[in-house]
Amino acid sequence: MKRASAPRGKSAAAPVAALAGRVVAAHGRHYAVELDDTSETLLCFPRGKKSAVAVGDRVALQRTAADQGVIEDILPRRNLLYRSDQFKSKLFAANIDRLLIMLATQPSFSEDLLGRALVAAEAHELAPLIVLNKTDVTDALPAARDRLALYQSLGYEVVEVSIKQAPQEAQARLLPALADRATLLLGQSGMGKSSLVNLLVPDAEAATREISHVLNSGRHTTTFTRLFHLPGGGALIDSPGFQEFGLHHLSEGQLERAFPEFRPLLTGCRFYNCHHTKEPGCAILAALAEGGIAPRRHALYAQLLHESEQQLPW
């Protein structure tokens, strides 16, 4: 059979070459995508009404204008960190290696948010790093150290810094820990996240202005998640401060394994489907009674388990 040819006088449209890049900023349905093998950044929108694109994602896209494009597909991820409740979810970042949890001596940090961030890190096999800032506030330092002693006893690394009083020392301690990794920076407002970004990324303010220009709105400067390239390699992803960290999407099995002090005891329960809350013969509850598990850690587990069991009200 003779193959059909293009009509005379008209040339067949050439396929548009697909591009690839990494999402370096996100606000709503606006994404800044840094193209591979170039410093060019495009303003991109996802195809379709729903969007599940996160900062750190590698995406396939088509250019639609000189400075714009449409995201066609999300390339395979290594991981995706997000928070959720029974109503909605909020993406943090994708393809990350490390979670940096920013705390401070003053204002007082939320231990509940710290515990939830550590559970998320464990569930996604991320290396967590707890940074205690404002150690120069000496009156509040002993109480902060006391609160963090439990987490150090569980094997979590805690680095104490004073970004404003000893910036060079903070930089020397943190940059090697973040080198050649993609690190997500999480923390409440007031902990010093912006100061940390400006310390570790010399051109952070210029980069933020550039991304704001790409996203086409100055008001985005304090509310969008963005990725900064670290000197010497690696990336730091800064996200807006938050007050809630729901983990509704984690299953009961994921939750129990996300507590390192629980893991060696999980095979010691009498019942294979033990919830570790009130069952007889529970190894976790026995360790709790004997002081081997801290009450506040078990209380966090019980609260997360309760939240994971909540169903939509319709």
C-alpha positions, 0 to 999 in steps of 0.5 A: 500500500502506498504511504500517504504523503503530506498535501502539496504546498504544505510541509508536515509539522515537525515534532517539537523537541522535548526538553528536560529540567529540574523544578527549582521553585513552586507557587500554586500552579506556577513553576520555575524549571531550570533546563538541563545543560543550561542556566536558562529558567522557564516559567512553566505550567502543568498540563491539565487542571490538577498538579502534583509537581514538587520542587526537586522534581525532574520533568519533561516539558515543551517550550511554548514561548521564549520564556515559558513552557508546559510540563508534560510529565514528571520523571521517576522520583526517588522520593516525595516528602509531603504533609497531609491530613484527611482533607488535603496534602501539601508537597514539600519537595522531591528527590531529596537526600537529607532533611535539615530541621531548623530549631532555635533557643528562642522563640521556643520550638515545637517538639511536636513538629520536630517529632513529626519531621523526624518520623517523616524522615525515617519513613522516607529514608532521609538522613535528618540533621537537627540544627539548634540556632541562637546558642548565643541566647545563653539563658534559653540554651540549657532548656533547649539542650535538655529537650533535645537530649532525648533525640540525641540518645536515639542517634539523631545528630544535633548541631549547635550554631549561632548564625548571627554571632558566629557565622563562619563557624556555622558555615564551616560546620554545615556546608560539609554536611550538606555537600553533594546532597539535596537537602530540604530545610524545614522549620517554624517561622522565627527559627532563623531559616532565612539567615541560614540560607543567606549564610550558606548561599552567598547569592541567595537574595539575588537568586530569590529576586530572579525566581520572583521575576520568573514567577512574575510576582514580587509577593511570591518572595516569602511564600514560595518553595525554592531550590538554591545551589550550594557552593561546592555542590549540592542543593538546599530547598527552602520552604515557607514556615509552617505550624502543622505537619500532618502525616495522615498518608503514612500507614500504621506499619510505616508509623511504627517503623519510623520510631527507631526505638520501636523497631527492635521490639516489633517482633516481641509483641504477643499479637502480630497485628498489635497496635501498641496502644492497649494490647496485652503482651505488647513489647512496646508498652512493656518498654514504655512501662520500664522507662525504655521508651519516653512517654512523649515519644509514645504519645506522639505515635499514638496521636499519629496513629489516631490521625491516620485512622481518621476518615473523610466526613463524606 
